[in-house]
Amino acid sequence: MIALDISKRLRAEGGYLDLHINVRIEAGEWVTLYGPSGVGKTSTLRMLSGLMKPDKGSIIVSDTTWFDASKKVNLKPGLRNIGYVFQDFALFPNMTVRQNLEFARKKSGDGKMLTTVLDMIELADLQDQKPASLSGGQKQRVALARALVQEPKVLLLDEPLSALDPAMRFKLQEYLIRVHKEFKLTTLLVSHDISEISRLSNTVLVMEKGKIIRQGSPSQVLLRHDVSGKFKFTGVIISIEKADLMYVANVLVQDQVVRVIATAEEVSTLKPGDQVMVASKAFNPLIYKLEI
Amino acid sequence: MDWGPIYLTLKLAFATTFILLLVGIPLGNWLSRTTSWWKPLVETLVSMPLVLPPTVLGFYFLIAFGPEQFLGGWIDKWFGVKLVFSFPGLVLASVIYSLPFMVQPIHSGLSSLPNSLLEASELMGKSKWKTLLKVGLPNIKPSLLTGIILSFAHTVGEFGVVLMIGGSIPNKTRVASIAIYEEVEALNYTTAHTYSLLLLVLAFGVLLSVYLINGGYLKRFWK
C-alpha cells in the first residue's frame, strides 16, 4: 500500500506550478496518471522514487516511511526498492544487454531472477548486443527487464511506449500485463494513450495543473459513466459523413477504420480528432480461426 | 646531440598528464553536477591559463613559491621540496597551466550525458563514485582521450611558464622548447632544427591520433 501526500512548487512555463497529490494506492493495483503535458505527472513519479524531493508531506509505503518532511526522513532512491523505466530508456551504452541487467541486479537477490526475466521478456538472443544496435521496441523490453531484475515492489513507467508504433505498443502492453501479474507489482504508469490506459489500468488519476481532478476506473473516468457493452474499443474520429437521415463516423481503432452510425444529436458533440469509445451491446459476433 | 631536453620534455608531459587525470576527473565531475554558487568562480579559475600570458602565471608562481617567501619556505621546511628552479615545481606549474585542457573536455563530456543514465544507476543503489567509474567515464571515452592528448601536447609546447620558474638547468628544467631558444641564440641552427623537427612530428602525430580515434577511422579500418 502506498500513501502519497506530497506538495511541491515546480518551475513551469510562465511561472510556478503548485503540485499537490494526495492518494492511496493498494498493493497490486495498476494506476495510470493521465493528463496534458506539464501538469506534474513525471514529477509525481520522480518524487515517489526519491529523484526529486517534495517540499512538504509524506510518502509511506507498506508501513515504511520513505519521506516525511516534518520528521526529516528522506530515504535514498537506491533503498526504495523501485523499478523505474525512463521515457528515454536510460540503457547504459557501454554495456551489453546482459551487463545492463547484471549491473542492476541486487547482490543479495535471487540468482535465478536474471535468467527468469531474460526468458520471460524473450531477450536471450539479444543479451550480448549493445543498446545502440537495438530497435525501439527491443530497447523498451531491455529497460523493463532491467527494472525487474532489481526485484522491485513498485514499478514506475514514464510513458514507456510513447515512442513506438501501434503494433509494437500492443505487443509490449502484453509483456507489461504479464510481469505486473507475475511479480505481484504495484505499477504506476504515465500515459496519454486512452486505449493503453483502458487496457492496462485498474485506476486512472486525471491530473490538471498539479492536482488530481478525477479518479476511478478507466471507463468511469474517461466516459464519466459505466458502459456495459460486450465489445469496447477506443479510437479516434477521422471524419463524420452525412448519410440520408443519419450520420456515419469513421473511427480509427488500432490500425483499422471502423464505420459507426450515429444520430444528429450524437454527432453534434463530436468532431474529427476526438478520442471516443465504440461499444456494441447486442449483436452476433462470428469467430474465425486464423491460419498463421 | 644531447637527448636530455627531449627526455625531460616527455617526462614532464607524462607526469603532468597523469596528475591532471587524477585532478581533472573529480573536478570535471563536480562541475558537471553542481548547482553551487562557487561553480562560476571555479570555472573562471580553471580557464584562466587559457587567456593569461604564461609569464604572468610564472611570475606569481615565483613570488609565491620562492624559498625566501612564506609559502615556498614553509613547503621547503616541511616537505623538503623546492618548487622554484626544480622539476617538481615545473610539474606543479604545468598542471595549473594545462588544467583547462583536461577539465573542460571531461566537464562537457559528462554534462552531455543524459541525466537519466545517472539517475538509473542511483535508483539501483550505486554510489556516486561507482556511477562515475562504471557509467560516466566509460561513456565519455572520446572526451577523456581528448583531455589526455591535449594536456600532453600542451605541456610539450610550454615555454613561458617553464622559463619563468624553471630557468634552464640541464637535465633538471631545460626542456626542448627552452633548448631550441638557447640553441638559436647561440646560432646553433642544426641542433635547433633537430629539436624543432622532433617537436613538430610529435605534435602532428599526437593530434592526428586524436582525430583518427575520435572520428572512428581506426575502428572502421580494423573491421
Boltz contact constraints between the chains, C-beta under 6 A:
constraints:
  - contact:
      token1: [A, 51]
      token2: [B, 119]
      max_distance: 6.0
  - contact:
      token1: [A, 77]
      token2: [B, 122]
      max_distance: 6.0
  - contact:
      token1: [A, 77]
      token2: [B, 123]
      max_distance: 6.0
  - contact:
      token1: [A, 78]
      token2: [B, 125]
      max_distance: 6.0
  - contact:
      token1: [A, 84]
      token2: [B, 123]
      max_distance: 6.0
  - contact:
      token1: [A, 86]
      token2: [B, 116]
      max_distance: 6.0
  - contact:
      token1: [A, 88]
      token2: [B, 116]
      max_distance: 6.0
  - contact:
      token1: [A, 90]
      token2: [B, 116]
      max_distance: 6.0
  - contact:
      token1: [A, 90]
      token2: [B, 117]
      max_distance: 6.0
  - contact:
      token1: [A, 90]
      token2: [B, 120]
      max_distance: 6.0
  - contact:
      token1: [A, 92]
      token2: [B, 135]
      max_distance: 6.0
  - contact:
      token1: [A, 93]
      token2: [B, 139]
      max_distance: 6.0
  - contact:
      token1: [A, 94]
      token2: [B, 138]
      max_distance: 6.0
  - contact:
      token1: [A, 94]
      token2: [B, 139]
      max_distance: 6.0
  - contact:
      token1: [A, 104]
      token2: [B, 124]
      max_distance: 6.0
